[in-house]
Amino acid sequence: MMLSGWFIALLSTAYVGLLFAVARFGDARADAGRSIITANVYALSLAVYCTSWTFFGSVGRATSGGLSFLTIYLGPTLMLLCVGVIIKMIRIAKAQRITSIADFIASRYGKSQLLAGLVTIIAVIGIVPYIALQLKAVAASLDVLFDQPGHTIRLWGIDSTLLVAGVLALFTILFGTRHLDATERHEGMVAAVALESVVKLVAFIAVGVFVTYGMYGGFADLFQRASVHPELAGLLKLDGARAGTWAAMILLSALAIVFLPRQFQVMVVENVDESHLKRAVWLFPLYLLLINIFVLPVALGGLLHFGGQGVNPDTFVLTLPLSQGAESLALLVFIGGLSAATGMVIVETIALSTMICNDLAMPALLRSPWLQRQKQGDLSGLLIGIRRVAIVLILLLGYIYFKAAGEAYALVGIGLISFAAVAQFAPALFGGMYWKQGTRAGALAGLLAGFGVWLYTLLLPSFAKSGWIGNGFVEHGLFGVEWLRAQALFGLSGLDEISHCLWWSMLANIGAYIAVSLLTEPDALEAGQAERFVDVFRHAQQAPDTRLWRGNASQTELATLLERFLGPVRARQQLGSYARSRRVSDWRSLPADAEFVHFAETELAGAIGSASARAMVSSVTREEDLGLEEVLDILDEATQVRAHSRELEAKQQALEAATAELREANERLRELDRMKDDFISTVTHELRTPLTSIRALSEMLYDDPKVELDQRRRFLGIIVSETERLTRLINQILDMAKLESGRAEWTTGEVRVGEVVREASEALGALYREKGVRLNLDIAEGLPAVLADRDRLMQVVVNLLSNAVKFVAPLTGTVAVVVARAENMLRVSVADNGPGLTAEECGVIFEKFRQGGNTMTDKPQGTGLGLPISRQIVEYFGGKLWVESTPGNGATFIFTVPLTQAAPDA
Amino acid sequence: MKRGSPTRQRLAALALLGIPLLTFPVLGLPQGELAGMPATVLYLFGVWGGLIVLAASIAERRKK
């Protein structure tokens, strides 16, 4: 063997050193308030899910179970999509200062120490096989590297697996229990775990590419070669008869991704920002997909290469590169496997040690006479000590399990036993989050029932299988009773052992939880916590309901309590910031009221768990028992107040909207009023001009009878034309008023626009000839009719034609009319070669009483209402009227009328 | 009442879609080979990858 022991040791040490450096950096940045935990780091840290099981065991599983190894990764993918559930969990955990899954369940059911202890025991017993799995994997990979069978490597006479366990315990202690943090967050650890996730992914993909493309000719080649062997071809097909197992595995892994203590730790406790979940929801499944792509090729490659040589499939990722002499790749794989194992062990044991310390050791300590005597001492050091001892104990238990039962199972088999154990938390936890009626007694009953079934149908048989205890209860049933056979309970056979256990344990667990919950009444504290958990989204916005606590407390006693468990420095820090939040300079001047008690309890909960914190606080305060009725009243009242305030808010919003609408309407009315005033003053002015001249001339004729006949005739001519102008003006104003008010009468029918234009040009022919202006008509053939009022349309065309003739020069003037189709509109343009309009004039020409030309010097040529009226008419038909012009080049007035669309009803 | 976040609801709907696609009996439908690869393998990884892509496009969508 070329790989020497010292080189591997050096490499491993260097790698672990790197992890420590990352963790240190992460902690330092967290202390400085500049967290390095980004959404990507969070998503990668979730990949602590991929342990030695994934790294070594998946390949082993694939060699026997084919594609079924994938179920373990499909479940988490589906679970993560239920973001709402996870966010709710995170919200609750933050609001209640939850430090572990035991804390979560205990806190929901009235901060019960009993429940916390039970969950901790289930978690520890359930996870021990999983820890053993990691030890087994690392030991096996060392065996392969040193080419030694059966874990016979010894150092100073110590078994290599025990050595691995010892080193892992040391890492964990150094990583996770350097100081006692109020929120139990370990940002450095999370960063290191994220780095490990990258390393194991790279290592696995490297070996996958090596096997698939280095040793064989790619995916298709491997699958082709495998399909020749009937036993290998079977691995590539799914067996429909195992549909139940398939679904059970997906369910099991979906629960495991939330309820494994280490997953709960990284996903919920270590979450720094809810929005990180948005990244994790796809990045973590993507990670799982990538790390699984090469599992099947490596498994097939190993089976093809080592066919019949008895190589353990769990070690294919190492043995395949070694068989090709690729030692540096084998080293990379070893480091990847080490990453997978250390990451899992560190996070899992930290989570478990927190639970053991807070929920098993603390309750015992609180009752011990020793602690009663040590009234003043600082206990934060003791807490860390307990956690360190717990870490060592957990790894020791793992080692013992490995020795006892480890050899009988493949890696994945061991892991699934743990999955089934933590799945027992599901009813109590999900029930607690969504069902207020769930009680402590129900949760206890459910957990005990489920755990009991798990012990009997899964854990004990695993001991029996390795020969540690007799297997009579598996073979023949307990006391020889046939229907008590451990893996065919009540005669249920045809399932594999995991599905069998999951089915019976869930039935017992859920059944007991619901039945007992419905038969028992919660106490006051439970009812309050149920409300806070289930309605966490509603409670989040407001301060905690301090009316739920009543009694006497002394703030110095509470402060002493904080100092003992948090350490004096940290306790004073927290008290100081709490005093500032209540706008007081010194915390001693605060009253020892419900709010203060709540603050102290929350702070303590961060350090020793909610159940122990509750017990500690009630040991120094005299709390009055509120009673269930009163608590329910208070909660009910709070709910009602919230409902009322929401109603009020909705009404206020409606009121504001109505006010805004009214203001807008008023604004519009004022504008209209102003426009009306403007209009009247303009109209009056326009009427007065002709009236003035009529009156002046009539007075002249009246006063002086001797005016000459010629003069008299001229005056009378002017009077007649001015009267005509006045009549026209009044008619048009009336017309305009009718159009604007919508009272105009319309007779809509099919109109041929070409005919209208021709008729209008004939009517105005005399005017054009008189001035010597040429009128050119260009009317396209076969135009369809439009729906319009013929007389009104005529009015528009006449207006445009008479405008044009007014503004062109006599004799040289030309007016061209074009009638054509433009898409679904009929387009009529009237172009003249007059002086044209400036851009500014184009904008205002359609306003009322605007005259073309210079009104200051020229005699007005029209009423100034023709164009506004025309525009109103055209727009009524659904068309448009506008002008295009450049000064000096004449003006073109264009209007359109829609072809297909019927004119609106008058 | 506040309405539930649309992103969360869309993701949950995606999970509901994934469950039947990734379990039997639908899982038993792909048979035989496709381009030299077992159809079941392609189907599983295809559906899995599809769910991930959809989840990413829902989760990373920017709010207007």
Interface residues (C-beta under 8 A of the other chain):
Chain A: L67 L70 L74 T77 L78 M79 L81 C82 V83 G84 I87 F219 A220 D221 F223 Q224 S227 L236 K237 L238 G240 A243 W246 A247 I250 K278 R279 V281 W282 L283 P285 L286 L289 I293 L296 F537 R646
Chain B: M1 K2 G4 S5 T7 R8 Q9 L11 A12 L14 A15 G18 I19 L22 T23 F24 P25 L27 G28 E33 A35 G36 M37 P38 T40 V41 L44 F45 W48 G49 L51 I52 V53 A55 A56 A59 E60
